[in-house]
Amino acid sequence: MNYEPRAAGLADAIKQKFGTKSELIASGGGVFEVEVDGELIFSKKELDRFPEDDEILDVLTGKS
């Protein structure tokens, strides 16, 4: 499955909410991970799912 559009949408949402540019790094094998300052905050590989809408934004704002 091609998650690039969802990843790009998430990157855009982060930019809109926090004014911070995200870096999308191409990968293979269904890996989708989100790191902040070197800390892994979400791993599709570990959870076997893509994050829900706003799940990453909630973590970044301290709601989770």
ZIHUTA-V210684 format. One record per backbone hydrogen bond with DSSP energy under -0.5 kcal/mol. NH is the residue of the N-H (numbers start at 0). CO is the residue of the C=O. Records with the same first field share a line. If there is no record, write none. Layout:
BEGIN
NH->CO + CO
END
This chain:
BEGIN
2->0
6->2
7->3
8->4
9->5
10->6
11->7
12->8
13->9
14->10
15->11
16->12
17->13
18->14
19->13
23->21
24->22
25->23
30->27
33->41
35->38
38->35
39->37
40->33
41->33
43->31
46->42
47->43
48->43
54->51
55->51
57->53
58->54
59->55
60->56
61->58
62->57
63->57
END
